[in-house]
């Protein structure tokens, strides 16, 4: 949802407006300045407050999870658990359709700011300098011995589709989720 609405944002050298209501977007300056301005333009109020410093703290991430959990509980869900590593679980409700359940789940996570907060929390931890992710993933796979030196980014997808049993290895998973090796082992999702 953020991407489709972000296309309406207008960025100028003085800053930006949010694509229609005239509110000012903070002047982001870091490696993700343009992407943050676009995300900010269509985000929840919670996420807007979080991202103004161009960071997402552990506490802000946990708060967005708790806000979403409370919304779900307020909507009759039980067994709501979010993991510090992302994702979570929720007990199904037998009194509503699966489609309605899914809609309530997404609505709560959007209103709570969890979706954008979670995306940016992990993005800023795994790639704080906004390096070319596919190239970093390829370099990691080469370093781990899965691909030959000189392989292209296109070779990465061919390797994943090749049926090679090593595609499911923890090392390959790490290259896909943390190719720059910036997360602690207990932090990875």
JONORHU-V896923 format. One record per residue. N is the residue number from 1. RES is the residue in three letters. SS is DSSP state (helix for helix, strand for strand, loop for the rest). PHI is phi in degrees with one decimal (999 if undefined). PSI is psi as a letter, one per 40 degrees, with the letter a starting at -180 (* if undefined). Layout:
N & RES & SS & PHI & PSI
N & RES & SS & PHI & PSI
This chain:
1 & UNK & loop & 999 & d
2 & UNK & helix & -59.6 & d
3 & UNK & helix & -66.2 & d
4 & UNK & helix & -70.0 & d
5 & UNK & helix & -77.6 & d
6 & UNK & helix & -65.1 & d
7 & UNK & loop & -62.4 & e
8 & UNK & loop & -85.6 & e
9 & UNK & loop & -70.8 & i
10 & UNK & strand & -116.1 & h
11 & UNK & strand & -108.5 & h
12 & UNK & strand & -131.0 & i
13 & UNK & loop & -68.4 & d
14 & UNK & loop & -87.0 & e
15 & UNK & strand & 134.6 & a
16 & UNK & strand & -153.2 & i
17 & UNK & strand & -112.8 & i
18 & UNK & loop & -85.8 & e
19 & UNK & loop & 90.9 & f
20 & UNK & loop & 158.4 & d
21 & UNK & loop & -96.8 & e
22 & UNK & loop & 81.0 & e
23 & UNK & loop & -67.1 & i
24 & UNK & strand & -81.0 & h
25 & UNK & strand & -95.3 & h
26 & UNK & loop & -55.2 & i
27 & UNK & loop & -84.9 & g
28 & UNK & loop & -78.9 & h
29 & UNK & loop & -125.4 & e
30 & UNK & loop & -75.3 & a
31 & UNK & loop & -59.8 & d
32 & UNK & loop & -109.6 & f
33 & UNK & helix & -51.2 & d
34 & UNK & helix & -65.3 & d
35 & UNK & helix & -63.8 & d
36 & UNK & helix & -68.0 & d
37 & UNK & helix & -61.2 & d
38 & UNK & helix & -66.0 & d
39 & UNK & helix & -65.9 & d
40 & UNK & helix & -61.3 & d
41 & UNK & helix & -58.3 & d
42 & UNK & loop & -121.6 & e
43 & UNK & loop & -89.9 & i
44 & UNK & loop & -67.9 & i
45 & UNK & helix & -60.0 & d
46 & UNK & helix & -61.0 & d
47 & UNK & helix & -64.6 & d
48 & UNK & helix & -57.7 & d
49 & UNK & helix & -66.2 & d
50 & UNK & helix & -65.6 & d
51 & UNK & helix & -84.6 & e
52 & UNK & loop & -57.5 & d
53 & UNK & loop & -93.5 & e
54 & UNK & loop & 64.6 & f
55 & UNK & loop & -138.2 & i
56 & UNK & loop & -130.9 & h
57 & UNK & loop & -79.4 & i
58 & UNK & helix & -57.1 & d
59 & UNK & helix & -64.3 & d
60 & UNK & helix & -66.2 & d
61 & UNK & helix & -64.6 & d
62 & UNK & helix & -61.7 & d
63 & UNK & helix & -63.6 & d
64 & UNK & helix & -64.1 & d
65 & UNK & helix & -65.2 & d
66 & UNK & helix & -67.0 & d
67 & UNK & helix & -62.2 & d
68 & UNK & helix & -66.6 & d
69 & UNK & helix & -61.6 & d
70 & UNK & helix & -65.4 & d
71 & UNK & helix & -60.1 & d
72 & UNK & helix & -63.9 & d
73 & UNK & helix & -61.9 & d
74 & UNK & helix & -63.2 & d
75 & UNK & loop & -100.5 & f
76 & UNK & loop & 87.7 & e
77 & UNK & loop & -87.1 & i
78 & UNK & loop & -126.0 & i
79 & UNK & loop & 64.3 & f
80 & UNK & loop & -83.6 & h
81 & UNK & strand & -136.6 & h
82 & UNK & strand & -111.1 & h
83 & UNK & loop & -87.7 & i
84 & UNK & loop & -61.0 & e
85 & UNK & loop & -93.4 & e
86 & UNK & loop & 102.9 & i
87 & UNK & loop & 71.8 & a
88 & UNK & strand & 167.6 & a
89 & UNK & strand & -143.6 & i
90 & UNK & loop & -150.5 & h
91 & UNK & loop & -73.3 & h
92 & UNK & loop & -69.8 & i
93 & UNK & loop & -103.9 & h
94 & UNK & loop & -83.1 & e
95 & UNK & loop & -88.7 & e
96 & UNK & loop & -135.1 & i
97 & UNK & loop & -72.4 & i
98 & UNK & helix & -60.8 & d
99 & UNK & helix & -64.2 & d
100 & UNK & helix & -66.3 & d
101 & UNK & helix & -61.2 & d
102 & UNK & helix & -62.8 & d
103 & UNK & helix & -62.6 & d
104 & UNK & helix & -61.3 & d
105 & UNK & helix & -60.2 & d
106 & UNK & helix & -65.3 & d
107 & UNK & helix & -57.6 & d
108 & UNK & helix & -62.9 & d
109 & UNK & helix & -67.5 & d
110 & UNK & helix & -69.7 & d
111 & UNK & helix & -61.2 & d
112 & UNK & loop & -76.0 & e
113 & UNK & loop & 81.0 & e
114 & UNK & helix & -66.8 & d
115 & UNK & helix & -59.6 & d
116 & UNK & helix & -66.2 & d
117 & UNK & helix & -61.9 & d
118 & UNK & helix & -65.7 & d
119 & UNK & helix & -56.9 & d
120 & UNK & helix & -73.9 & d
121 & UNK & helix & -56.6 & d
122 & UNK & helix & -74.9 & d
123 & UNK & helix & -60.5 & d
124 & UNK & helix & -72.6 & d
125 & UNK & helix & -85.6 & d
126 & UNK & helix & -92.2 & e
127 & UNK & loop & -151.4 & g
128 & UNK & loop & -63.6 & d
129 & UNK & loop & -97.3 & e
130 & UNK & loop & 56.6 & f
131 & UNK & loop & -75.4 & i
132 & UNK & loop & -66.9 & h
133 & UNK & helix & -60.3 & d
134 & UNK & helix & -58.9 & d
135 & UNK & helix & -68.0 & d
136 & UNK & helix & -65.5 & d
137 & UNK & helix & -63.8 & d
138 & UNK & helix & -60.4 & d
139 & UNK & helix & -61.5 & d
140 & UNK & helix & -64.2 & d
141 & UNK & helix & -66.0 & d
142 & UNK & helix & -67.1 & d
143 & UNK & helix & -59.7 & d
144 & UNK & loop & -79.9 & e
145 & UNK & loop & 87.5 & e
146 & UNK & loop & -83.9 & d
147 & UNK & loop & -122.9 & i
148 & UNK & loop & -74.5 & i
149 & UNK & loop & -57.8 & h
150 & UNK & loop & 91.9 & e
151 & UNK & loop & -64.9 & i
152 & UNK & loop & -94.6 & i
153 & UNK & helix & -61.8 & d
154 & UNK & helix & -62.2 & d
155 & UNK & helix & -63.7 & d
156 & UNK & helix & -60.3 & d
157 & UNK & helix & -63.1 & d
158 & UNK & helix & -62.3 & d
159 & UNK & helix & -65.5 & d
160 & UNK & helix & -59.7 & d
161 & UNK & loop & -87.2 & e
162 & UNK & loop & -74.8 & e
163 & UNK & loop & 87.6 & e
164 & UNK & loop & -58.1 & h
165 & UNK & helix & -62.1 & d
166 & UNK & helix & -69.9 & e
167 & UNK & helix & -57.6 & d
168 & UNK & helix & -89.7 & e
169 & UNK & loop & -73.8 & i
170 & UNK & helix & -58.6 & d
171 & UNK & helix & -66.7 & d
172 & UNK & helix & -67.1 & d
173 & UNK & helix & -60.3 & d
174 & UNK & helix & -63.2 & d
175 & UNK & helix & -63.4 & d
176 & UNK & helix & -77.2 & d
177 & UNK & helix & -101.5 & d
178 & UNK & loop & -152.3 & g
179 & UNK & loop & -64.5 & e
180 & UNK & loop & -92.6 & e
181 & UNK & loop & 57.8 & f
182 & UNK & loop & -101.5 & e
183 & UNK & loop & -93.0 & i
184 & UNK & loop & -72.3 & i
185 & UNK & loop & -54.6 & d
186 & UNK & loop & -80.6 & e
187 & UNK & loop & -95.3 & d
188 & UNK & loop & -61.6 & i
189 & UNK & loop & -100.5 & *
